[in-house]
Amino acid sequence: MANDKPVPALGNLRPWVKGQTGNPLGGPKLPAELREARRKHMANLIKLIHIYVGLTEEEAKERLAGPGALQIEQMIQGQISKASEGDSRAFQFIMEVMCGKVPETDDHTSLADTLTAKEKLAALKKMTDTLELEVANESRPTE
């Protein structure tokens, strides 16, 4: 809630009380079916990224040349190609989809900005290996 006293320099505007949000009820809630669809699509996006991160450039081109290739696959491969060429924003996008938000350093630059293209590619490959191992472990029957 705003202060009741206007600030002369701001005309009739009133500043917010420190620590209080201007939108206490938050944004409108999505219907349950849209939230579920978003969750499924995000899961599929993550799976596709995992697939394409693990492919060589030639394997990706071959897969994308097939009749069943989706546009989203072309976009994902495009982001992976940009990331492997050193594009920090593309790398950050892939990392955030796969792992969540990448923490920022104190000077507000992304951790991805501090890595070379080779280091980024190595990180993506290591992440893929780790996730493949995790998936394999999940697939094993429990005793």
C-alpha positions as a Python dict, from the first residue, in 0.01 Angstrom:
ca = {
    (1, 'M'): (0, 0, 0),
    (2, 'A'): (126, 351, -75),
    (3, 'N'): (205, 621, 179),
    (4, 'D'): (-83, 865, 219),
    (5, 'K'): (142, 1171, 190),
    (6, 'P'): (236, 1277, -164),
    (7, 'V'): (598, 1368, -237),
    (8, 'P'): (609, 1721, -390),
    (9, 'A'): (865, 1629, -657),
    (10, 'L'): (644, 1341, -773),
    (11, 'G'): (319, 1536, -812),
    (12, 'N'): (26, 1330, -686),
    (13, 'L'): (225, 1004, -684),
    (14, 'R'): (295, 838, -351),
    (15, 'P'): (596, 613, -289),
    (16, 'W'): (545, 255, -177),
    (17, 'V'): (614, 163, 180),
    (18, 'K'): (963, 7, 200),
    (19, 'G'): (950, -373, 173),
    (20, 'Q'): (594, -381, 41),
    (21, 'T'): (502, -504, -305),
    (22, 'G'): (295, -298, -544),
    (23, 'N'): (104, -608, -650),
    (24, 'P'): (27, -811, -336),
    (25, 'L'): (-206, -1053, -514),
    (26, 'G'): (46, -1132, -788),
    (27, 'G'): (-38, -1182, -1153),
    (28, 'P'): (-337, -1372, -1283),
    (29, 'K'): (-314, -1750, -1235),
    (30, 'L'): (-305, -1975, -1539),
    (31, 'P'): (-580, -2236, -1563),
    (32, 'A'): (-467, -2583, -1450),
    (33, 'E'): (-477, -2729, -1803),
    (34, 'L'): (-243, -2458, -1933),
    (35, 'R'): (-2, -2509, -1641),
    (36, 'E'): (1, -2884, -1718),
    (37, 'A'): (60, -2822, -2090),
    (38, 'R'): (346, -2583, -2007),
    (39, 'R'): (501, -2844, -1777),
    (40, 'K'): (481, -3113, -2046),
    (41, 'H'): (623, -2886, -2315),
    (42, 'M'): (909, -2782, -2087),
    (43, 'A'): (987, -3148, -2018),
    (44, 'N'): (991, -3219, -2392),
    (45, 'L'): (1212, -2916, -2457),
    (46, 'I'): (1460, -3034, -2195),
    (47, 'K'): (1464, -3384, -2348),
    (48, 'L'): (1532, -3242, -2695),
    (49, 'I'): (1813, -3023, -2566),
    (50, 'H'): (1968, -3326, -2394),
    (51, 'I'): (1950, -3520, -2721),
    (52, 'Y'): (2105, -3244, -2932),
    (53, 'V'): (2375, -3152, -2682),
    (54, 'G'): (2494, -3513, -2705),
    (55, 'L'): (2512, -3519, -3087),
    (56, 'T'): (2802, -3425, -3307),
    (57, 'E'): (2736, -3149, -3558),
    (58, 'E'): (2719, -3409, -3838),
    (59, 'E'): (2473, -3626, -3642),
    (60, 'A'): (2254, -3324, -3574),
    (61, 'K'): (2253, -3223, -3943),
    (62, 'E'): (2161, -3578, -4043),
    (63, 'R'): (1878, -3590, -3790),
    (64, 'L'): (1748, -3248, -3896),
    (65, 'A'): (1754, -3347, -4264),
    (66, 'G'): (1500, -3623, -4196),
    (67, 'P'): (1134, -3583, -4292),
    (68, 'G'): (1013, -3584, -3931),
    (69, 'A'): (1241, -3306, -3805),
    (70, 'L'): (1054, -3038, -3611),
    (71, 'Q'): (1121, -2666, -3625),
    (72, 'I'): (1185, -2665, -3251),
    (73, 'E'): (1468, -2913, -3311),
    (74, 'Q'): (1620, -2675, -3566),
    (75, 'M'): (1594, -2390, -3316),
    (76, 'I'): (1754, -2597, -3040),
    (77, 'Q'): (2041, -2702, -3266),
    (78, 'G'): (2081, -2337, -3367),
    (79, 'Q'): (2121, -2234, -3001),
    (80, 'I'): (2366, -2519, -2937),
    (81, 'S'): (2569, -2419, -3244),
    (82, 'K'): (2578, -2057, -3127),
    (83, 'A'): (2682, -2167, -2778),
    (84, 'S'): (2963, -2383, -2915),
    (85, 'E'): (3086, -2083, -3116),
    (86, 'G'): (3110, -1879, -2796),
    (87, 'D'): (2772, -1703, -2778),
    (88, 'S'): (2722, -1649, -2404),
    (89, 'R'): (2351, -1579, -2430),
    (90, 'A'): (2284, -1903, -2620),
    (91, 'F'): (2492, -2097, -2368),
    (92, 'Q'): (2310, -1932, -2079),
    (93, 'F'): (1972, -2016, -2236),
    (94, 'I'): (2064, -2384, -2270),
    (95, 'M'): (2203, -2401, -1918),
    (96, 'E'): (1897, -2232, -1769),
    (97, 'V'): (1655, -2466, -1946),
    (98, 'M'): (1853, -2772, -1843),
    (99, 'C'): (1958, -2672, -1491),
    (100, 'G'): (1768, -2363, -1383),
    (101, 'K'): (1888, -2006, -1353),
    (102, 'V'): (2264, -1961, -1368),
    (103, 'P'): (2383, -1758, -1067),
    (104, 'E'): (2531, -1418, -1142),
    (105, 'T'): (2864, -1297, -1017),
    (106, 'D'): (2902, -985, -802),
    (107, 'D'): (2968, -762, -1102),
    (108, 'H'): (2636, -873, -1260),
    (109, 'T'): (2797, -1063, -1543),
    (110, 'S'): (2685, -1414, -1613),
    (111, 'L'): (2906, -1705, -1516),
    (112, 'A'): (2876, -1808, -1882),
    (113, 'D'): (3052, -1483, -1984),
    (114, 'T'): (3369, -1594, -1806),
    (115, 'L'): (3407, -1922, -1998),
    (116, 'T'): (3572, -1981, -2335),
    (117, 'A'): (3381, -2156, -2612),
    (118, 'K'): (3580, -2475, -2545),
    (119, 'E'): (3498, -2460, -2173),
    (120, 'K'): (3129, -2407, -2250),
    (121, 'L'): (3121, -2703, -2486),
    (122, 'A'): (3303, -2919, -2231),
    (123, 'A'): (3052, -2813, -1963),
    (124, 'L'): (2760, -2903, -2190),
    (125, 'K'): (2910, -3245, -2267),
    (126, 'K'): (2983, -3313, -1900),
    (127, 'M'): (2629, -3213, -1809),
    (128, 'T'): (2490, -3446, -2076),
    (129, 'D'): (2702, -3736, -1946),
    (130, 'T'): (2585, -3670, -1591),
    (131, 'L'): (2220, -3650, -1694),
    (132, 'E'): (2246, -3967, -1905),
    (133, 'L'): (2388, -4149, -1602),
    (134, 'E'): (2106, -4010, -1388),
    (135, 'V'): (1845, -4130, -1640),
    (136, 'A'): (2010, -4474, -1655),
    (137, 'N'): (2000, -4497, -1275),
    (138, 'E'): (1632, -4400, -1272),
    (139, 'S'): (1557, -4674, -1528),
    (140, 'R'): (1711, -4949, -1314),
    (141, 'P'): (1465, -5159, -1119),
    (142, 'T'): (1484, -5108, -743),
    (143, 'E'): (1529, -5407, -518),
}
